[in-house]
Amino acid sequence: MSLASSIKMENATSVAENAEAALPALVMRAENVSKRYGPVTVLSEISLDILAGEIHAVIGENGAGKSTFMRLLSGYAEPSEGTLSMGERLVKFARPNEAQDAGVVLVHQEILLADGLTVAENLFLGRELTRRGIVDDRTMRRMATEKLAELGCSVSPNALVGTIALADRQLVQIARALLDDHKLVIFDEPTAVLTGDEVERLLNIILKLKRHGIAVLYISHRLDEVQRLADKVTVLRDGRMIGTYPGRSLTQADMANLMVGRELATLYPAKNTTPSSEPMLSVRNACVPGYVSDVSFTVHKGEILGFAGMIGAGRTELFEGILGLRPGTAIVELDGRPITIHSARQAIDAGIGYLTEDRKGKGLLLQEQLGPNLTLSSLSRFHPGVYMRGRKETAALAVAVENYDIRLKNLRLTAGQLSGGNQQKLLLAKVLLTDPSVVIIDEPTRGIDIANKAQIYAFVRSIVAKGKACIVISSEMQELIGICDRILVMREGRINGEVAGAEMTETNIALLATSRAEPGHASQGERA
């Protein structure tokens, strides 16, 4: 062999070695992973490579198997078939702490914190810092404050978790997961209860993890976040893997179509009904101590009225005060009649239905079967006197399952066994079973996939098509613009302005939500 040939071979070998060295390191590999619960297969032969310094999104409809797959990777469940490996070593996590010791952590969609402990105690629970054998509370409080500040959260480290807002609890949970260094961080719907600046800060922290060479597995129904973050996108459908694609190659419409397996129709239904000028619900001088001051508004028959604003603006607290769910005062008229509301029962009897933003904590009894959940607000219709009428309840459930497309394998499931989208449809069916004149929906599609979103929007539009009125509270500006006839924007416990028609833009809503400036329209809750 000539010297030139030898040099060429050496150079080729060197280039190949350098190229191999430049490739991102493999952090975890899943090969043909399946999961069965009894005879039911919920995940079938999933194979995935997760690389260092890469954000890998996993998307799919509710029930596609995303959360189950994340639980397998992080030690909350074990695969029925297939293998997991880290580097060249096969791994088998029997418990979450074994996965954490190997550098894998899961940031849960559900809030898994101890309400009776402080923020700092929750952050360090099970890994408390000590000094000379004594728990070092001062250092833990300082570190908790610093870590939460990175997420834009100013909650006190001494506050009991049970007393802070839902969004702050999610930030505490994220801070706990990021307290230690990890090789792989898995986020399951991390922004579901966050809005605005909080989402932006979290996404920037995820990008920072990537720059530091940490692998990120990201689950979200917010396809704009996936499009912004993901280097790769894996699509699951009905427990099977549809494929893995370069993140930059997919539009949001592409992702939606891959998730549902068909061309997705227009997300928002046509606004083909004209609201009446006749008031359905009028609220005057509503006050909720510490949250809301002197709010007045009217929603008309056939109208969807939106409430926008940043977290802390007082939207949820306003309606909890009006409906007797927390202390508050207001002058309320329903369909021209003065009404008094001091409890949820009085609100239901008056003809007002309310879907809470916290369907798992406040809306449904997760350990109970579907029938009792459906009829809980309408007990007198199904269980008059001392005798339970199970057949009537079962018949009502069958109708609700059909009418609201609640997808399940049998009617004997508990509410906690349903996917998020099906839980929300069950909650909607429960509220509408009381035949309310006004329906108030707080965060109608939080944590719900795009196909179920389209269905929920259609259900909301069908409510007002019958001459009822609907109020929608949402942190997603595009959602409010897409389904509402008019939007009121709250800031610091007051209505700061109103937008309608061509003025319903994200720019106008954001301006009213964050400043005292107005985009050239009245700042009243009344429609001219």
N, C-alpha and C positions, 0 to 999 in steps of 0.2 A: 504493500500500500504506500502511495506517495505521501510526502510530508504535507502537501496541500490537502490531500484527501483526509489525512488524519486530523488536520486543523479544522476542516469543515465539520467532521464528525464530532470533534470536541466542542466546537461552537454550537452545533445543533443540540448536543446534549445539554450544554450550559443554558441555552435559550429555553429548552423544554423544562429544565429544572427551575429556572427563574419564573417561567409562566406558571408552573405548578405551585411554586411558593407564593405567587401573587393571588392565587385563587382563595376565596374566603374559606376559612376552616369549617368543617362540618361539626355542628354542635350536637344535633340530635337527628336520628333517622328512624322513621316509622316504616315498617315493612309489613304489608298485608295485614294490618291491624283490624280486627273485628271485635264487636261486643254484642253479647246476647244477654238478655234478662229472661230466664226461662226459655220458652219456645220462640220469643220475639227477638229478632235480630234488629238492633237499632243502628249498627255501624258495620259496614261490610268492606273488607279488604282495602283499607286506606294506606297508601304509601306516600311518604313525604320526607323531603330533606330540608332541614332548617339550618341555615348558615349564619356564621358570626357576622355581625355588622349589617344584617339584612332585616328588613321589615316585611314579614310574610303575612298577608291577610287571608283569613278563611271566611268565606261568605256563604250564605244559603238561607232558605226560608226557615221560619220557626219549625222545629222538629226535624231539620235536615241532618242533625247529628253533630253540630259544631261544638256545643258545650260538652257533650259526651266525649268527644275526641280530646278536648282540652283536659278533661278530668283524667283521662287515661295517661296523658303525658305528664301530669303533675302529681300522680300518686293518690288521687281521690277514688280511683277505680282501677282494676286490672283488666287487661285485654283478655278476651276469651280465646283469641287466636292471634298469631302474628308476634312480632318482636319490636322492641325499642332498643336503640343503642346510642351511646354517647362516645364519640371518637371511634375507637376500635372495640369498645367494650359493650357487651350486652348488659342492659339494666332492667331491673324489675322492681318497681316501687310499690311496697305494700302499704305505705302511709305517706301523707303529704310531707312530713318532716324528712323522710328519706330523700324525696325529690329536692327539697330545699337544700339539704346537705350536699347534693350533687350539683347545685346551682340552678335549679328550675323552680320558678315561683309563679303562681296563678293569682291574678287580681280578679276576684270574683265579680260577676254581675250582681249577685245578691249581696246585701250588706251583712257581713259576718263579724259583728263587733259586739262587745258586752256593754249593754246600755247602762249598767250600774257602775261601770268604771269610768275614770276620767280619760280624756283624749290621750294623754301621755302614757297612762297605764295600758291602754289598748295597743298603742304603738309598740310597747316593749313587753307585752304579755307573753310569758314563756321564755323570754330572753332578757330578763331584768338586769340592769347594770348594778353592780355592787361596789362598795368601797369599804375596805376593812371588814368585810362580812356583813355589811348593812346595805340595804337597798338605797341606791344613790338617786333619790327623787329629783334633786336639783339639776343634776346633769341630764336626766331623762327629760325633764321639762324643757331645758334649754335646747336639747337636740330635737325634740318634738316641734318646738317653735320654728327652728331653722328649717327643718324638712318640710313643714307645712307652708312656710313662707315661699319656698321654691315653687309650690303649686298655687300660690296666690291665695292661700287660705289663712285668714287672720284669727280663726277661732282660738280661744284660750286653751292651753294645755291642761288647765285645771277643770275645764267644763266637763260635766257628765255627758257621755255620748248620747244618752237617751234624751237629752234636752236640746241638742243642736239640730240644725236643718238637715234634710235628707242629702242635699248636695254636699254639705260639709262632711257628713258621715262617709260619703263615697271618697272624698279627698283624703280623709283620715285613713281609710282602708288602702288607698293607693300609696300613701306615704309609708304605711307599715310595710307594704310589699317592697318598696324601694329603699328601705332602711339599710339593707345589706347589699353587697355586690353579688351579682348573679351572672350566669352564662346565658340564660334564657328567661325572658319575662313574657308571660302570656296575659294579655288583656282581653277580658270577656265583657264587651259592651261597657267600656269604662266611662264614656261620656253620656250615658243614657239620662242621667239626672243633672248634668252640667249644662251651662249655657255660656255664650259669649266669651268673656275673658278667661274663664276657667277652662273651657275647652281649648282655647288657643294656648294657654300655658301648658296644659297636659300634652298636647300634640308636639309642642316644642321640646318638652322633656323626653318624649319618645324618640324624636329625631336626635336628641343628645345621646340617648342610650345607643342608638345606631352608630353615631360617630365614635363612640368609645368601644366599638367592637362587640357590643352585646346583641344577641339575636332577640328579635321581637316577633311574637305571634299575635296577630291582632284580629279580633272579631268585632264587627260592628254592622248594624243595619243602616248606618249613615254612609251611603256610598260616596258622598263627597269627601269624607275623611279617608276612606279607602283609596280613592283616586289620588288624593294628595300625598298619602304616606307610603303606599305599598310598592315594594320592588317586585314582588310576585303576588299573585292572587290565585288561591285554590278555591274551587267552587264545589260544594257538596249539595246533593239533592237526594232526598229520601234515603239518607244513610250511605249513599255511594258517592264516589269521587267522580266528578264530571271532567275535571282537568285542572292543570296549573298553567297560568298564563303570565307573561311579563306585565307588570302593573301599568306601564305607560301605554300598553297596546289596547286597553279596554276603556271604552266610555262607560258612563254610569248606565246608559241604556243597554249596552252590551252585558254588563254585570247582571242587571235585572232580568234580562231575557235568559241568560244562562242559569240563573237561580230557579226560575219558574218553568223553564223548558219550553217556552213559547213566547211569541211576541206579546209584550205587556201593553195593554190598552192604556189610554191616557190616565194618569194617576188620579187627577182631580175630576170629579163629575162636573158636568155643565151646570152653570148657575141659571137654570131655565125657569126659575120661579121668581116672581117679583114680590118682595116683602110688602105686607099691608102697612098702611099708616096707623093702624089700630094697635095701641100698646097691649102687650101680653103681660110683661113684668116690668114694674117701675119701682126703683129703689131710690130713696131720698136720704141724704145726710147719714150715710152709713159710717160708723166709727168702730174700729177694733183697737182697743188700747194697746199702744206700743207698735202697731202695724199700719193702721189705716185711719185717715182723718177726712171726714166730710166728703164722701164719694156719693155721687148721684148718677144714675144712668137709666135708660129705658131700652128694652128689647121688644121688637114688634112681632106680630104673628107672621109666620113664614120667613123669619129672618134668622141668619146665623151671625151672631155678634161675637167677635174675637176680643180677647184680652191679651195684650202683649206687655213685655217689660222684662227687666233683668231680674235674676234671683234676688230676693229681698225687697222687691218693689211692692209686695203686699197683695198680689193677685189671689193666691190660694187662701190667705188669711181673710181677705175680704169676703169670700163666699162661705168660708167656714163660719165667720161671724154672722152673716145673713141667715144661714141655715141652722143656727143654734149649736154648731159643733165646737165653738169656743165663745168666750164672752164678747159681746158686741151689741150695738144698737143700730137700728135702721127703721125707717118708715117704708113699708112694703105694700104694694098693691099688685094683685094678680087678677088679670082680666077685668080690671076696673073695681075690684073689691079689696078693701083693706084687709090684710091678714096679719096675724101675730105668730111668730115662729120662735120657739124656745128649745126645740129639739129636732132631731132628724125625723122622728115619727110625725111631728106636726108638719114638717116640710113635705113629706110624702103624702100625708092626708090632704094637704092643701093643693097638691098637684105639681110639685117640683121634684124632679129626679136629679140625683147627683152621683156622678162617677168620679171617685177620688183618684188622685194621681198615684196613690200607693195601693194598687190593686191587691198585692200580696199581703200587705200588712193590715190594711183597713177595709178593702173591698170584698175579699173572698175569705172563706174559712178553708184553708188549704188542705186540712186533714179530713174534711167532710166530703161526702159524695156530692155529685153535681146537682141532684134534685133539691136537697135542702139549701144549697147555695142559690139556686135559681129562685126559689119561692120565699126566701127569708124576709124580703120586704113586703110580701103579699100573703102572709100566713093566714089571715082571716078568710081568704078566698079558698085556701086549700085544706086548712085544718080548723074548721069552726068547732067550737066546743072542746071537749076533751079527747075526741077521737081523731087519729091521724088518717088521712085519706091518701094513701100511698099511690093508688092507681091514678088518681087525678094528677098528682104531682109528676108521675112518670110520663103521663100523656103530654103534660105541658113541656116537660124536658124534651121529649121527642120532637115536638113542634119547634121548640127553640133551636135544637140541633139542626133541623132542616132549614128553618128560616134564616139563621145567622151563619150557616155553613161552619158549624163547630165540628172540627174533624177529630174523631176519636174511634177507638176500636170497640168499645162497649160503653153502655150507660152507667156502669158500676164503678167507673174510675173516681178518684178524688180530684178535687180542683187542682191540687198541687201536682198531679200527674199530667196536666195539660201543658202544652207549649204556651209561651207568652201571648201570642196572637189569639189562641183559642180561649185563654183565660179572659182576655179583654172582651172578646165577643160574648162570653158567658156573662160577664159583668154588665155589658150593655143590655143583654137580654133580660137580666134580673131587674135592672132599672126600668126598662120599657114595659115590663110586665105590670107595673103599677099604673100604667096609662097616664103619664104625667103630661101637663100642658107645656111645661118648660123643662128642658133637659140641660143640665150644666155638666160639661165634660172637661176634666182637668187632665192635661197631657194625654190626649186620646190615643196616640200611637207610640208612646215611649217603649223602647225595647222591642218593637214589632217590625217584622220584615216587610219589604215593599209590597208584596202581593196582598198581605193582610191589611196594610195601610189603605190600599185602594178600596178594599171592601168596607173598612170602617168609614172612610169618607163617603162612600155611597150610602151607607146606613144613616149617617148624619144628614145628608141631603134629603133622604126619604122622610126623615122626621119632620122637617119644615115644609115639605111638600104637602103634608096633611094639615097644615095650618097651625102647627105647634111652633114654638120658638126654641132656639138652641143657643147656648153660650159655650164657647170653646176657649179654654185657657191653654196656651201652648208656648213653649220656649223656642219652637222652630218657626221663624218668621215666614219662610216659604210655605209652610203648612197653613198658617193663618191666611196668607194672601190667596192661596189656592182654593180654600173652601168658604171663606167668610164673605159676607156682604158688606160688613163694616168692621173696623178694628179700633178699639180704645187702647191707648198706651198708658200704662201706669209708671210712675216714678216716685219713689220715696213716699209711698202710701197714698198718693193722689192720682187722679186722672190728669195726665199732662197734655193730652191731645187726642184727636180723632182723625183717622184716615179712611177714605172710601173711594171707590172707583179707581181712576188713574193715579190717585195719590197713594194707593196701597203699594208702596215699594219698600224694599228692605232699607234703603237709605233713609226714607222718611221715618220709618218705625224706629230704626236705630238712633236717629237724631232725637226723637221724642223720648226714647227710653233712657238716654244718657245725658241729656242737657235740657235747659229750660227754653232753648230755641224752638221755634215752631215753623214748619214748612208751609206757611201761608194758609192755615185753616183753623177753624174754631177748636178750642181746647175744651169742648164740652162733651158730656155723654149723651146729649140729646141729638136726634136727627131732625134737621129742619123739615 
